[in-house]
Amino acid sequence: MSAPGAATVLTASDFPKLSALPIINIAPYLTTENKSGRLSVASSLHAACLEYGFFYLDYTSYVDPSEPEELTELARKFFAQSQEEKEKIALRNEDGARGYARLKENVTKGKADNHEGVDLYRPVENPDKTKPLWGENQWPEIPGFKEKYNKWIEKMKKLGMIIMEAMADGLGMTKDEWEELKSQVDDSFWVMRVIGYPPLPNDHDGFSCGEHKDYGCLTLLYADPTHGALEVFLQDTGHVLQVLPDVTPAEAVEDGVWIKADPIPGCIVCNVGEMWEIWSNGLYKSTLHRVVHRGSNYRIPFFFEPNFDALVKPLAAAARIQEGDPKVEGQIQKTYQPVVYGEFLLGKVGSNFDTGRGKYD
């Protein structure tokens, strides 16, 4: 960790504005020996979060590519079952959050999303399905499903913590500051979604998943090969178009640009949620995104979240950066108000489910 004030003060304007998300290799953070590599990764993450709130993470040094492929095949087997079979683990059997959501059951901004899914959450003590988010997970009876997905969950929890450490370094946090932040995510109230996307009909009033921001900390998305599905909104129109191989170009709109975050082999797509916006006091923004899926396939997002009872408030490291930025000298800085993550989450989920009971978006 850096000493207070030792980190170079960087803001979004210090980086080139490219309409293709950066690719960051996490490999140096899988060992303690590559100090220069760690510095490079931390700086790249900081730049990506300042400018986009999204990035590709090359995790080929961490995950065998066959693992997520197996998860996709298990998802395919589940969603290929009859509706009656899938409904055996319906959300209504539990707390309205854990289990199977039928096609168009998820709602974003009042419009039905054209996807179905299985939602899993961190197990809780003394489960009570009459309480929001406090029931028990419902697992498909597909052989190997629970075992392999639980293995993936454990890997993503560890990866989430690795990314958190790298982001802490990017902000110039001290060792003690990192330990304090770590204590807020060391019992992550994680969420795993297994999403099945049929082709989006041309006449559908909505999207495969409507535009939204993620509530929590970090989203780690393993995406299917379908191009043109995930779209990320950048408010600033001054971005230079950079088309990577096999990546669909950006779509310019009046007040910004929707860029295509198409899958790249060996990478997952990552983005920061609203808790990082609070921790960074607005340095990092939780970015709008949506899904327009014209194919038929499956996506597996893992949400690495704070502890349910974590008090999330602006970090001193973020304040040091903002205080040292000459472009905001003399200006009154907005200070984000602290929130308890569990309370924040419960206040958000109620409008995302067509029965009104609520679920994670």
C-alpha positions in Angstrom: 0.0 0.0 0.0 1.1 3.6 -0.7 1.6 6.2 2.0 -1.0 9.0 2.2 -0.4 11.5 -0.6 2.1 9.3 -2.3 -0.1 8.3 -5.2 -0.1 10.4 -8.4 -3.3 12.5 -8.6 -5.1 11.3 -11.7 -8.6 12.2 -12.8 -10.7 11.2 -15.8 -9.3 14.0 -18.0 -5.8 12.6 -17.6 -6.6 9.6 -19.8 -7.5 9.3 -23.5 -11.2 8.9 -24.2 -11.6 5.7 -26.2 -15.0 4.1 -26.9 -13.7 0.6 -26.4 -13.3 -0.7 -22.8 -9.7 -1.3 -21.6 -8.3 -4.8 -21.1 -6.5 -5.4 -17.8 -4.6 -8.5 -16.9 -5.0 -9.4 -13.2 -2.1 -11.9 -13.3 0.4 -9.7 -11.3 -2.0 -9.7 -8.3 -2.0 -13.5 -8.2 1.5 -13.4 -6.7 3.3 -11.0 -4.3 6.5 -11.0 -6.3 5.6 -8.8 -9.3 5.6 -5.3 -7.6 6.0 -3.3 -10.8 3.3 -5.4 -12.5 1.0 -4.7 -9.5 1.6 -1.0 -9.8 0.7 -1.1 -13.5 -2.5 -3.1 -12.8 -3.6 -0.8 -10.0 -3.0 2.3 -12.2 -4.9 0.8 -15.1 -7.9 -0.1 -12.8 -7.9 3.4 -11.4 -7.9 4.9 -14.9 -10.7 2.6 -16.1 -12.9 3.3 -13.1 -12.4 7.1 -13.5 -13.2 7.1 -17.1 -15.7 4.2 -17.7 -16.7 2.4 -14.6 -16.2 -0.7 -16.8 -13.3 -2.8 -18.0 -12.4 -6.2 -19.4 -10.4 -8.4 -17.0 -8.1 -10.9 -18.5 -8.3 -13.8 -15.9 -6.7 -16.6 -18.0 -4.0 -17.0 -15.3 -6.7 -17.6 -12.7 -9.4 -19.7 -14.3 -9.4 -22.7 -16.6 -11.5 -21.7 -19.7 -13.3 -25.0 -19.5 -14.9 -24.1 -16.2 -17.3 -21.3 -17.3 -18.1 -23.4 -20.5 -19.3 -26.2 -18.2 -21.5 -23.7 -16.3 -23.0 -22.6 -19.6 -23.8 -26.1 -20.6 -25.5 -26.7 -17.2 -27.5 -23.6 -17.7 -28.5 -24.8 -21.2 -29.8 -28.0 -19.7 -31.8 -26.3 -17.1 -33.5 -23.7 -19.4 -34.2 -26.4 -21.9 -36.6 -28.1 -19.5 -40.3 -27.7 -19.5 -41.8 -24.6 -17.9 -43.4 -26.9 -15.3 -40.1 -28.4 -14.3 -38.4 -25.0 -14.0 -41.2 -23.6 -11.9 -40.4 -26.2 -9.2 -37.8 -23.7 -8.0 -39.9 -20.6 -8.7 -39.1 -17.4 -6.7 -42.6 -17.5 -5.1 -41.5 -20.7 -3.2 -39.0 -18.7 -1.2 -38.4 -15.0 -0.4 -39.1 -13.6 -3.9 -35.4 -13.3 -4.6 -33.9 -16.8 -4.6 -34.8 -19.3 -7.4 -36.2 -19.3 -10.9 -37.6 -16.1 -12.5 -39.7 -16.9 -15.6 -39.4 -15.0 -18.9 -40.3 -11.3 -18.4 -40.7 -11.7 -14.7 -37.8 -9.4 -14.0 -38.8 -5.7 -14.5 -36.5 -2.7 -15.1 -38.0 0.8 -14.9 -41.5 -0.6 -15.2 -40.9 -2.7 -18.3 -40.6 -6.5 -18.5 -37.1 -7.8 -19.3 -36.9 -10.4 -22.0 -34.9 -13.0 -20.1 -35.3 -15.8 -17.6 -32.9 -16.7 -14.8 -31.9 -18.5 -11.6 -30.8 -16.3 -8.8 -28.6 -17.4 -5.9 -27.5 -15.4 -2.8 -25.1 -15.8 0.0 -26.7 -18.3 2.5 -28.0 -16.6 5.7 -28.3 -17.7 9.3 -31.8 -18.6 10.5 -33.4 -18.3 7.0 -37.0 -17.0 6.9 -38.7 -16.9 3.5 -41.2 -14.4 4.8 -38.4 -11.8 5.0 -37.0 -10.1 1.9 -33.7 -11.7 0.7 -33.6 -14.0 3.8 -34.8 -17.3 2.4 -32.8 -20.3 1.1 -31.3 -20.9 -2.3 -33.2 -23.2 -4.6 -31.0 -25.3 -6.8 -31.9 -27.0 -10.1 -31.8 -30.8 -10.0 -29.4 -31.0 -12.9 -26.5 -33.3 -12.0 -23.4 -31.4 -11.1 -25.2 -28.0 -11.2 -24.9 -27.1 -7.5 -21.4 -28.5 -7.1 -19.9 -26.7 -10.1 -21.7 -23.4 -9.5 -20.6 -23.5 -5.8 -17.0 -24.0 -7.0 -17.4 -21.0 -9.3 -18.9 -18.8 -6.5 -15.9 -19.5 -4.3 -13.5 -18.6 -7.1 -15.3 -15.4 -7.9 -15.4 -14.4 -4.2 -11.6 -14.7 -4.1 -11.2 -12.8 -7.4 -13.5 -10.1 -6.1 -11.2 -9.6 -3.1 -8.1 -9.5 -5.4 -9.7 -6.8 -7.5 -10.6 -4.9 -4.4 -7.0 -4.9 -3.2 -5.8 -3.7 -6.6 -8.4 -0.9 -6.6 -7.3 0.1 -3.1 -3.7 0.3 -4.3 -4.9 2.4 -7.3 -6.5 4.9 -4.9 -3.3 5.1 -2.8 -4.7 3.6 0.3 -2.5 2.8 3.3 -2.2 -0.7 4.6 -4.5 0.1 7.5 -7.0 1.8 5.2 -7.1 -1.3 3.0 -7.6 -3.6 6.1 -10.6 -1.4 7.1 -12.1 -1.6 3.6 -11.4 -5.3 3.5 -13.4 -5.8 6.7 -16.4 -4.4 4.9 -16.3 -7.1 2.1 -14.8 -10.1 3.8 -18.3 -11.7 4.3 -19.7 -10.6 1.0 -23.5 -10.7 0.5 -22.8 -12.0 -3.0 -25.3 -12.7 -5.7 -25.0 -15.1 -8.6 -27.4 -15.0 -11.6 -27.7 -17.6 -14.3 -29.5 -15.8 -17.2 -31.1 -17.3 -20.3 -31.6 -14.9 -23.1 -34.0 -15.8 -26.0 -33.8 -13.6 -29.1 -35.3 -10.1 -28.4 -38.4 -9.7 -30.5 -38.5 -6.6 -32.7 -41.8 -5.6 -31.2 -40.9 -6.0 -27.5 -41.5 -2.9 -25.5 -38.3 -3.0 -23.6 -35.0 -4.8 -23.7 -33.4 -8.1 -22.8 -32.4 -6.2 -19.7 -33.3 -2.5 -19.5 -30.8 0.2 -18.7 -29.7 0.2 -15.1 -26.9 0.7 -12.7 -25.7 -2.1 -10.4 -26.3 -1.5 -6.7 -23.3 -3.0 -5.0 -19.6 -3.3 -5.4 -18.2 -5.3 -8.4 -19.9 -7.2 -11.1 -17.9 -10.0 -12.8 -19.7 -11.1 -16.0 -19.0 -14.2 -17.9 -20.7 -13.6 -21.2 -21.7 -15.9 -24.0 -20.2 -15.3 -27.5 -23.1 -13.3 -28.8 -21.9 -9.9 -30.1 -23.8 -6.6 -29.8 -25.7 -7.7 -26.6 -24.2 -5.8 -23.7 -24.2 -2.0 -24.1 -22.5 0.5 -21.8 -23.4 4.2 -21.8 -20.7 6.9 -21.7 -22.2 10.4 -21.0 -19.3 12.4 -22.5 -19.5 12.6 -26.3 -15.8 13.4 -26.7 -14.7 9.8 -27.0 -12.5 8.6 -29.8 -13.9 5.6 -31.6 -11.5 2.7 -31.3 -12.8 -0.6 -32.7 -11.1 -3.7 -31.3 -11.0 -6.9 -33.3 -14.5 -8.5 -33.4 -16.0 -5.7 -31.2 -19.1 -3.9 -32.6 -18.6 -0.2 -33.0 -20.3 2.4 -30.7 -23.7 3.9 -31.3 -23.6 7.7 -30.8 -26.6 9.4 -29.2 -27.4 13.0 -28.5 -26.2 13.1 -24.9 -23.5 10.4 -25.0 -22.6 7.1 -26.6 -23.7 3.5 -26.2 -20.7 1.3 -26.7 -20.8 -2.4 -27.3 -19.0 -4.4 -24.6 -18.7 -7.6 -26.7 -17.1 -10.7 -25.3 -13.4 -11.1 -25.6 -11.9 -14.7 -25.2 -10.2 -15.1 -21.8 -11.8 -12.0 -20.3 -14.8 -11.2 -18.1 -16.5 -7.8 -18.2 -16.3 -6.0 -14.9 -18.0 -2.9 -13.6 -18.3 -0.9 -10.4 -21.6 -0.5 -8.6 -23.1 2.3 -6.5 -21.1 1.3 -3.3 -17.8 2.1 -5.1 -19.4 5.4 -6.1 -19.9 6.2 -2.4 -16.5 4.8 -1.3 -14.8 7.0 -4.0 -17.0 10.0 -3.2 -18.0 10.1 -6.9 -14.5 9.6 -8.4 -15.8 6.3 -9.8 -19.3 6.3 -11.2 -21.7 3.3 -11.5 -22.4 3.3 -15.2 -25.7 2.7 -17.0 -25.8 -0.5 -19.1 -28.4 -2.6 -20.8 -28.7 -5.8 -22.8 -30.1 -6.1 -26.3 -29.7 -9.8 -27.0 -30.6 -10.9 -30.6 -29.3 -14.4 -30.2 -30.2 -17.2 -27.9 -27.6 -17.9 -25.2 -26.6 -17.7 -21.5 -24.7 -15.2 -19.3 -23.4 -15.7 -15.8 -22.9 -12.5 -13.7 -21.4 -12.7 -10.2 -22.0 -9.7 -8.0 -19.2 -9.3 -5.4 -21.0 -7.1 -2.7 -20.2 -5.6 0.6 -21.1 -7.4 3.8 -24.8 -7.0 4.5 -24.2 -4.9 7.6 -21.3 -2.9 6.1 -21.4 0.9 6.7 -20.3 2.3 3.3 -18.9 5.8 3.4 -16.4 7.9 1.4 -12.8 6.8 1.8 -10.0 9.1 3.0 -7.9 8.1 0.0 -10.6 9.4 -2.3 -10.7 12.7 -0.4 -6.9 13.1 -0.7 -7.2 12.7 -4.5 -10.0 15.2 -4.7 -8.3 17.7 -2.5 -5.1 17.5 -4.6 -6.9 18.0 -8.0 -6.3 21.6 -9.2 -9.3 21.4 -11.5 -11.7 21.4 -8.5 -9.7 23.8 -6.3 -12.1 26.3 -4.6 -15.1 24.3 -5.6 -17.5 22.8 -3.1 -17.2 19.0 -3.4 -20.3 16.9 -3.0 -19.9 14.4 -0.1 -21.8 11.2 -0.5 -23.8 10.1 2.5 -23.0 6.8 4.3 -25.3 3.9 3.8 -25.6 0.5 5.4 -25.4 -1.8 2.4 -28.2 -4.3 3.4 -30.6 -1.4 4.1 -29.7 0.2 0.7 -30.2 -3.1 -1.1 -33.6 -3.8 0.5 -34.7 -0.3 -0.5 -33.8 -1.0 -4.1 -35.1 -4.4 -4.9 -38.8 -3.9 -4.4 -39.5 -2.5 -7.9 -37.6 -5.1 -9.8 -40.1 -7.9 -9.7 -43.6 -8.0 -11.2 -45.2 -9.3 -8.0 -43.7 -6.4 -6.0 -41.8 -8.7 -3.7 -38.5 -7.6 -5.2 -35.4 -9.2 -6.5 -31.8 -8.3 -7.5 -31.3 -6.6 -10.9 
